[in-house]
């Protein structure tokens, strides 16, 4: 791993598991005293290894029961304006993740909505109306087998 010592890797593992840990708790878990641990965490934040600390919210508990993956293909004119499409997608809170793809489709989106009816409204009223959209293939996730934000640090 680029520029990380073994303690920093351990710190990142612990923070990925629970970003609410105190510096003292992290220090104890990784085998450092509190001050050197804090300095390492500070460096990891300053250098961008830690982008932000967040709480992972259960989407179902907040009423977002539909989980949809949408593959979007842009027409030739739309492909010339990937930045415009990307900017529009960033503005939709329903879109949790968006990736530019290589292959027959141009984007993969991970979308949440209250239910399938709400997704249908989002699809017809917003997503399909974006300039350059030629085709959208939506796949509804029936169940979630694994979901993590934890990177496999070694």
RONU-783406 format. One line per field, with one value per atom (N, C-alpha, C): atom name; z, x, y; residue number from 1. Coordinates in pm, 1 decimal, always signed. Atoms other than C-alpha are relative to their C-alpha. Layout:
% RONU-783406
a = [CA,...]
c3 = [Z,...]
c1 = [X,...]
c2 = [Y,...]
k = [NUM,...]
***
This chain:
% RONU-783406
a = [N,CA,C,N,CA,C,N,CA,C,N,CA,C,N,CA,C,N,CA,C,N,CA,C,N,CA,C,N,CA,C,N,CA,C,N,CA,C,N,CA,C,N,CA,C,N,CA,C,N,CA,C,N,CA,C,N,CA,C,N,CA,C,N,CA,C,N,CA,C,N,CA,C,N,CA,C,N,CA,C,N,CA,C,N,CA,C,N,CA,C,N,CA,C,N,CA,C,N,CA,C,N,CA,C,N,CA,C,N,CA,C,N,CA,C,N,CA,C,N,CA,C,N,CA,C,N,CA,C,N,CA,C,N,CA,C,N,CA,C,N,CA,C,N,CA,C,N,CA,C,N,CA,C,N,CA,C,N,CA,C,N,CA,C,N,CA,C,N,CA,C,N,CA,C,N,CA,C,N,CA,C,N,CA,C,N,CA,C,N,CA,C,N,CA,C,N,CA,C,N,CA,C,N,CA,C,N,CA,C,N,CA,C,N,CA,C,N,CA,C,N,CA,C,N,CA,C,N,CA,C,N,CA,C,N,CA,C,N,CA,C,N,CA,C,N,CA,C,N,CA,C,N,CA,C,N,CA,C,N,CA,C,N,CA,C,N,CA,C,N,CA,C,N,CA,C,N,CA,C,N,CA,C,N,CA,C,N,CA,C,N,CA,C,N,CA,C,N,CA,C,N,CA,C,N,CA,C,N,CA,C,N,CA,C,N,CA,C,N,CA,C,N,CA,C,N,CA,C,N,CA,C,N,CA,C,N,CA,C,N,CA,C,N,CA,C,N,CA,C,N,CA,C,N,CA,C,N,CA,C,N,CA,C,N,CA,C,N,CA,C,N,CA,C,N,CA,C,N,CA,C,N,CA,C,N,CA,C,N,CA,C,N,CA,C,N,CA,C,N,CA,C,N,CA,C,N,CA,C,N,CA,C,N,CA,C,N,CA,C,N,CA,C,N,CA,C,N,CA,C,N,CA,C,N,CA,C,N,CA,C,N,CA,C,N,CA,C,N,CA,C,N,CA,C,N,CA,C,N,CA,C,N,CA,C,N,CA,C,N,CA,C,N,CA,C,N,CA,C,N,CA,C,N,CA,C,N,CA,C,N,CA,C,N,CA,C,N,CA,C,N,CA,C,N,CA,C,N,CA,C,N,CA,C,N,CA,C,N,CA,C,N,CA,C,N,CA,C,N,CA,C,N,CA,C,N,CA,C]
c3 = [+0.0,+0.0,+0.0,+22.9,-101.0,+124.5,-107.7,+182.7,+134.7,-128.3,+470.4,+78.4,-83.2,+760.1,+58.3,-51.5,+932.0,+100.7,-95.4,+1210.3,-72.4,+75.2,+957.6,-69.8,+61.1,+777.0,+106.2,-109.4,+1112.0,+39.3,-33.2,+1188.6,-102.9,+104.8,+853.8,+11.6,-18.9,+914.5,+111.7,-114.7,+1252.2,-32.8,+35.1,+1118.1,-101.6,+94.5,+832.0,+72.0,-76.0,+1083.5,+87.9,-88.8,+1317.5,+8.0,+2.9,+1246.1,+126.4,-123.5,+1582.0,+115.1,-105.6,+1778.6,+38.4,-43.9,+1988.5,-37.0,+26.8,+1927.4,+101.0,-104.0,+2257.7,-30.8,+33.5,+2147.9,-118.8,+117.2,+1811.7,+40.9,-45.7,+1976.2,+71.4,-73.6,+2209.5,-94.9,+92.6,+1924.9,-92.1,+94.7,+1702.5,+68.2,-72.8,+1974.9,+1.3,-9.0,+1988.5,+121.4,-100.7,+2251.1,-73.8,+59.4,+2194.9,-89.1,+78.6,+2069.1,-137.1,+133.2,+1790.6,-87.7,+75.9,+1690.8,-58.5,+48.1,+1667.3,-114.9,+107.3,+1456.7,-130.1,+121.0,+1215.5,-61.1,+51.2,+1187.1,-66.6,+56.9,+1126.0,-136.7,+127.3,+850.3,-105.1,+93.9,+691.0,-52.2,+44.6,+678.8,-90.1,+79.4,+550.5,-138.3,+128.2,+275.7,-81.6,+78.6,+164.1,+5.2,-15.8,+270.4,+63.7,-59.9,+486.9,-63.1,+66.7,+273.2,+92.9,-97.0,+540.0,+91.1,-93.6,+835.7,-3.0,+14.2,+803.8,+82.4,-58.4,+962.0,-115.7,+102.4,+747.9,+47.6,-37.1,+759.6,-71.9,+59.6,+700.1,-87.6,+93.4,+388.7,+26.0,-25.6,+479.4,+122.4,-122.3,+825.4,-27.7,+35.4,+657.6,-118.6,+100.7,+405.4,-143.9,+138.0,+97.8,-33.3,+17.0,+8.6,-138.8,+135.8,-364.8,-24.0,+29.6,-464.8,-145.7,+144.2,-839.4,-58.6,+76.9,-1069.4,-140.9,+133.7,-1393.1,-86.5,+99.1,-1694.7,-103.1,+89.4,-1912.3,-120.6,+124.8,-2274.8,-55.3,+58.9,-2425.2,-151.5,+145.6,-2791.5,-33.4,+41.1,-2992.9,+49.1,-47.0,-2906.6,+151.2,-146.1,-2539.0,+44.1,-36.9,-2531.3,-9.2,+12.3,-2641.7,+122.6,-117.4,-2325.2,+127.5,-120.4,-2061.4,+126.8,-118.3,-1819.1,+36.9,-24.7,-1857.6,+64.8,-57.0,-1789.3,+142.3,-132.1,-1497.0,+102.2,-90.2,-1343.7,+36.9,-27.1,-1376.3,+97.0,-86.2,-1210.1,+143.5,-134.8,-915.7,+78.1,-65.0,-840.7,+52.2,-42.5,-787.0,+129.5,-125.4,-421.1,-5.6,+14.1,-529.2,-53.4,+57.9,-715.3,+103.5,-102.6,-457.4,-60.7,+67.0,-695.7,-149.8,+145.8,-1059.4,-54.4,+58.9,-1272.3,-151.5,+146.1,-1630.3,-35.4,+37.8,-1802.6,-134.2,+130.3,-2085.6,-49.4,+51.1,-2308.8,-68.8,+75.7,-2455.7,+69.7,-73.9,-2181.8,+48.6,-37.3,-2070.7,+151.1,-144.2,-1703.2,+73.3,-93.7,-1412.8,+120.1,-111.8,-1145.5,+106.3,-111.1,-803.0,+60.2,-33.3,-707.3,+110.9,-100.3,-404.3,-13.1,+2.3,-383.0,+105.3,-100.0,-144.4,-39.4,+52.2,-361.7,-152.0,+146.3,-724.4,-67.6,+57.6,-793.8,+4.5,-11.4,-667.9,-99.5,+100.8,-886.6,-139.0,+131.1,-1184.4,-25.5,+15.6,-1125.0,-24.9,+19.8,-1093.2,-141.6,+132.5,-1409.8,-108.9,+107.6,-1625.1,+11.8,-17.3,-1473.8,-1.1,-10.1,-1431.1,-83.0,+62.3,-1543.4,-151.3,+144.6,-1887.9,-77.1,+66.3,-1960.4,-11.7,+11.5,-1930.0,-146.2,+139.3,-2258.4,-35.8,+50.0,-2461.3,+38.1,-43.0,-2296.6,-114.7,+106.7,-2556.2,+56.9,-52.0,-2342.0,+148.3,-141.8,-1974.2,+28.4,-44.0,-1847.6,+151.8,-145.4,-1488.3,+51.0,-65.6,-1264.9,+146.6,-139.4,-929.5,+83.2,-91.6,-646.7,+90.1,-83.9,-468.7,+144.6,-135.8,-168.0,-2.9,-13.5,-42.2,+68.9,-54.1,+12.4,+75.2,-64.8,+96.1,-37.8,+24.0,+134.1,+99.7,-87.9,+272.9,-62.1,+45.8,+249.7,+38.1,-50.6,+400.1,-111.7,+100.8,+160.0,+55.9,-47.2,+179.9,+14.7,-25.4,+332.2,+53.7,-44.5,+377.2,+45.1]
c1 = [+83.3,+0.0,+88.8,-82.5,+137.9,+16.5,-34.3,+310.1,-62.8,+61.9,+134.6,+84.5,-69.9,+306.3,-104.2,+94.9,+150.9,-100.3,+92.7,-0.6,-109.4,+98.6,-171.2,-100.5,+92.9,-319.1,-98.2,+87.4,-454.2,-98.9,+87.4,-593.6,-112.2,+102.0,-772.7,-100.8,+92.6,-918.9,-99.6,+87.4,-1054.1,-100.0,+90.4,-1199.9,-105.6,+99.6,-1369.2,-108.2,+95.9,-1535.2,-89.1,+76.0,-1642.4,+68.0,-59.8,-1564.0,-30.2,+33.7,-1713.0,+94.4,-96.4,-1423.2,+79.2,-85.4,-1226.6,+144.8,-141.9,-855.7,+58.9,-49.6,-789.6,-39.3,+45.6,-997.1,+77.9,-76.8,-820.9,+142.4,-138.1,-480.4,+14.2,-4.2,-556.1,-11.3,+23.2,-679.2,+119.2,-110.7,-374.9,+136.1,-125.7,-108.8,+87.8,-74.8,-7.6,-48.2,+51.3,-27.8,-83.3,+98.7,-285.5,+61.6,-57.9,-57.9,+50.7,-43.1,+118.1,-116.8,+117.9,-217.2,-71.4,+66.2,-374.5,+77.7,-82.9,-79.7,-18.0,+18.6,-122.6,-138.5,+135.4,-498.6,-4.3,-5.1,-436.7,+68.1,-71.7,-183.6,-86.6,+85.1,-422.6,-112.8,+104.6,-692.1,+57.8,-61.4,-462.6,+39.9,-47.8,-324.2,-109.3,+112.4,-668.2,-25.5,+29.9,-650.4,-137.6,+133.7,-954.5,-70.4,+71.3,-1195.1,-100.1,+95.4,-1463.3,-45.2,+55.0,-1622.8,-151.0,+145.3,-1987.4,-64.9,+79.7,-2262.7,-66.4,+67.3,-2394.3,-143.2,+141.1,-2773.9,-66.9,+76.4,-3001.2,-109.4,+94.1,-3194.7,-144.0,+136.8,-3496.6,-61.5,+49.9,-3525.7,-48.0,+42.8,-3562.0,-95.9,+105.4,-3817.5,+45.0,-48.3,-3598.1,+9.8,+10.7,-3710.9,+37.4,-36.9,-3637.5,+147.6,-142.9,-3275.8,+16.2,+0.8,-3219.2,+138.0,-121.8,-2918.9,-45.3,+40.1,-2960.9,+123.6,-106.2,-2734.4,-52.8,+42.7,-2751.5,+91.4,-74.1,-2648.6,-35.1,+20.7,-2602.6,+9.2,-14.3,-2649.5,+132.7,-129.7,-2352.1,+17.4,-5.9,-2434.4,+21.6,-13.4,-2468.9,+139.5,-135.8,-2130.0,+99.8,-88.2,-1970.6,-12.9,+26.4,-2116.8,-6.7,-3.0,-2024.3,+1.9,-8.5,-1942.9,-136.3,+133.2,-2289.5,-91.2,+80.3,-2458.9,+48.0,-57.1,-2222.6,-42.8,+39.3,-2302.1,-147.2,+143.3,-2677.9,-25.1,+16.4,-2648.6,+40.0,-46.0,-2456.3,-107.1,+103.1,-2755.8,-117.2,+112.3,-2997.6,+34.7,-30.4,-2999.3,-32.9,+35.7,-3156.7,+116.4,-114.6,-2836.0,+111.7,-103.3,-2592.5,+138.5,-127.4,-2317.2,-21.6,+4.3,-2242.6,+139.6,-127.5,-1970.3,-8.1,-13.1,-1857.5,+51.2,-34.0,-1833.7,+70.2,-52.8,-1638.8,-87.5,+85.0,-1856.9,-121.8,+118.6,-2205.2,-81.6,+70.5,-2342.4,+103.2,-90.7,-2195.3,+9.8,+3.0,-2296.4,-69.9,+70.5,-2393.6,-35.0,+47.4,-2604.6,-59.9,+66.3,-2704.9,-95.0,+106.3,-3034.2,-86.6,+97.2,-3262.4,-124.4,+126.7,-3627.6,-91.9,+95.4,-3920.4,-56.0,+56.8,-4069.8,+12.8,-11.8,-4096.3,-77.9,+75.4,-4362.6,+82.7,-85.0,-4125.6,+115.3,-106.2,-3847.3,-55.5,+61.2,-4083.6,-16.2,+13.4,-4157.4,+137.0,-135.6,-3784.3,+48.4,-41.8,-3717.8,-61.8,+67.7,-3981.1,+10.9,+0.7,-3971.1,+138.7,-131.4,-3596.9,+105.8,-112.0,-3354.0,-13.5,+16.5,-3499.0,-7.3,+8.9,-3533.8,+134.5,-131.6,-3163.3,+43.7,-42.4,-3012.8,+100.1,-94.0,-2837.8,-31.3,+31.9,-3001.8,-68.4,+55.5,-3066.6,-75.3,+57.8,-3143.2,+33.6,-22.3,-3182.5,-51.1,+39.8,-3187.2,+4.3,+8.8,-3307.7,-12.5,+6.7,-3254.8,-29.0,+38.6,-3430.8,+67.8,-62.5,-3236.0,-109.2,+100.1,-3455.0,+45.2,-53.2,-3230.5,+147.0,-138.1,-2897.0,+79.5,-80.9,-2638.6,+120.6,-114.0,-2340.6,+0.1,-12.7,-2305.6,+101.1,-103.5,-1993.7,+64.9,-84.2,-1791.0,+145.1,-132.5,-1488.9,+89.8,-97.4,-1193.6,+87.4,-83.6,-980.0,+146.1,-135.9,-666.0,+84.5,-87.8,-373.8,+132.4]
c2 = [-116.0,+0.0,+123.7,-116.8,+335.0,+86.1,-91.3,+515.3,-27.3,+30.9,+338.0,-98.3,+96.9,+172.2,-97.1,+100.3,-134.9,+57.6,-60.2,+79.3,+79.5,-78.2,+307.2,-89.9,+96.9,+7.4,-48.6,+44.7,-117.9,+109.5,-112.8,+228.5,+11.6,-9.4,+240.0,-113.8,+113.4,-107.8,+29.7,-28.6,-1.0,+110.5,-109.2,+323.9,-43.6,+51.2,+138.9,-80.4,+81.7,-91.3,+87.0,-87.6,+190.8,+135.5,-134.2,+555.6,+79.0,-68.3,+649.5,-29.2,+31.5,+503.7,+124.9,-109.5,+748.4,-32.9,+22.6,+794.3,-97.4,+91.8,+615.2,-143.9,+135.8,+314.6,-56.2,+44.5,+298.3,-32.4,+20.7,+332.7,-133.5,+126.5,+43.2,-119.5,+111.5,-178.5,-25.2,+17.8,-115.9,-9.6,+15.3,-120.2,+122.7,-125.9,+246.1,+77.7,-92.9,+514.5,+105.7,-90.4,+788.2,+108.7,-110.6,+1070.8,-44.5,+44.0,+875.1,-46.5,+43.5,+727.1,+121.8,-121.8,+1074.1,+62.1,-57.8,+1199.9,-78.1,+81.5,+908.3,+24.2,-27.2,+964.8,+136.6,-135.0,+1334.7,-1.6,+9.4,+1253.8,-69.9,+73.5,+1001.8,+89.0,-92.5,+1270.5,+108.5,-108.1,+1547.3,-48.0,+52.4,+1323.2,-68.4,+49.7,+1206.6,-149.7,+142.5,+841.1,-17.4,-4.5,+917.1,+119.6,-109.7,+1117.2,+65.7,-53.0,+1155.6,-113.1,+98.7,+980.4,+14.3,-3.4,+885.2,-110.8,+107.6,+680.1,-73.9,+79.7,+395.1,-23.2,+4.6,+423.2,-116.9,+110.3,+123.4,+59.5,-63.4,+226.1,-42.0,+47.4,+12.7,+67.8,-64.4,+169.8,+142.2,-135.8,+510.4,+0.5,+8.3,+384.8,-5.8,+12.5,+331.3,-149.0,+144.3,-19.5,-51.0,+41.4,-25.6,+29.4,-10.5,-86.4,-42.5,+22.3,-59.1,+29.4,-24.7,-87.8,+35.4,-45.1,+106.0,+17.2,-19.2,+78.7,+98.4,-107.7,+388.5,+4.2,-17.4,+415.6,+137.0,-131.1,+758.2,-9.7,-3.7,+841.1,+68.3,-55.2,+968.2,+143.3,-138.4,+1329.5,+3.1,+6.8,+1236.7,-38.5,+43.6,+1063.1,+114.9,-116.4,+1387.2,+89.4,-82.9,+1540.7,-83.5,+84.2,+1281.4,+84.2,-85.9,+1562.1,+57.0,-56.2,+1713.7,-104.8,+108.9,+1378.8,-30.9,+29.4,+1310.8,+104.5,-108.3,+1649.5,-12.1,+15.3,+1589.5,-115.4,+117.4,+1247.1,+33.0,-37.0,+1395.4,+75.7,-80.5,+1619.4,-82.3,+84.0,+1328.6,-73.4,+70.5,+1215.2,-148.3,+141.7,+885.2,-83.6,+70.3,+794.6,-3.0,+15.2,+657.0,-15.2,+24.1,+544.9,+13.0,-10.7,+618.8,-28.6,+40.5,+463.6,+12.1,+2.3,+521.6,-139.0,+136.4,+183.9,-5.9,+34.5,+34.2,-114.3,+105.9,-180.2,+57.2,-39.9,-160.0,+109.0,-104.5,+68.5,+102.2,-108.1,+399.5,+24.5,-25.5,+424.3,-113.4,+87.1,+199.4,+86.3,-79.9,+367.0,-91.9,+69.0,+237.4,+101.3,-94.3,+396.5,-58.0,+41.1,+382.5,+87.0,-72.3,+482.3,-61.6,+48.0,+444.8,-136.1,+124.8,+171.0,+2.6,+7.5,+63.1,+112.1,-112.4,+326.7,+128.9,-119.4,+596.5,-7.2,+13.3,+456.1,+28.4,-23.3,+457.4,+150.0,-145.9,+828.2,+63.8,-52.5,+902.7,-31.7,+45.8,+701.7,+87.7,-71.9,+876.2,+151.7,-145.2,+1225.2,+63.2,-60.8,+1271.3,-73.2,+71.3,+1000.2,-8.6,+18.6,+928.6,+131.5,-130.0,+1301.0,+71.5,-63.2,+1375.7,+2.4,-9.6,+1495.5,-110.2,+99.4,+1228.0,-142.9,+136.1,+925.8,-73.8,+82.9,+657.8,-120.2,+123.6,+353.4,-11.9,+28.5,+258.9,-140.0,+134.2,-99.4,-2.5,+0.8,-123.3,-142.5,+130.1,-425.3,+23.9,-16.0,-445.2,-108.1,+95.4,-608.5,-57.4,+64.3,-862.8,-10.2,+7.7,-915.0,+39.6,-44.9,-794.0,-110.9,+108.4,-1067.3,+55.7,-64.2,-846.8,+146.3,-142.8,-474.4,+53.0,-51.6,-312.4,+122.3,-110.8,+3.5,-26.6,+33.3,-172.4,-53.8,+42.8,-197.0,-112.5,+110.8,-514.6,+42.1,-46.3,-365.3,-113.8,+107.9,-603.1,+57.4]
k = [1,1,1,2,2,2,3,3,3,4,4,4,5,5,5,6,6,6,7,7,7,8,8,8,9,9,9,10,10,10,11,11,11,12,12,12,13,13,13,14,14,14,15,15,15,16,16,16,17,17,17,18,18,18,19,19,19,20,20,20,21,21,21,22,22,22,23,23,23,24,24,24,25,25,25,26,26,26,27,27,27,28,28,28,29,29,29,30,30,30,31,31,31,32,32,32,33,33,33,34,34,34,35,35,35,36,36,36,37,37,37,38,38,38,39,39,39,40,40,40,41,41,41,42,42,42,43,43,43,44,44,44,45,45,45,46,46,46,47,47,47,48,48,48,49,49,49,50,50,50,51,51,51,52,52,52,53,53,53,54,54,54,55,55,55,56,56,56,57,57,57,58,58,58,59,59,59,60,60,60,61,61,61,62,62,62,63,63,63,64,64,64,65,65,65,66,66,66,67,67,67,68,68,68,69,69,69,70,70,70,71,71,71,72,72,72,73,73,73,74,74,74,75,75,75,76,76,76,77,77,77,78,78,78,79,79,79,80,80,80,81,81,81,82,82,82,83,83,83,84,84,84,85,85,85,86,86,86,87,87,87,88,88,88,89,89,89,90,90,90,91,91,91,92,92,92,93,93,93,94,94,94,95,95,95,96,96,96,97,97,97,98,98,98,99,99,99,100,100,100,101,101,101,102,102,102,103,103,103,104,104,104,105,105,105,106,106,106,107,107,107,108,108,108,109,109,109,110,110,110,111,111,111,112,112,112,113,113,113,114,114,114,115,115,115,116,116,116,117,117,117,118,118,118,119,119,119,120,120,120,121,121,121,122,122,122,123,123,123,124,124,124,125,125,125,126,126,126,127,127,127,128,128,128,129,129,129,130,130,130,131,131,131,132,132,132,133,133,133,134,134,134,135,135,135,136,136,136,137,137,137,138,138,138,139,139,139,140,140,140,141,141,141,142,142,142,143,143,143,144,144,144,145,145,145,146,146,146,147,147,147,148,148,148,149,149,149,150,150,150,151,151,151,152,152,152,153,153,153,154,154,154]
***
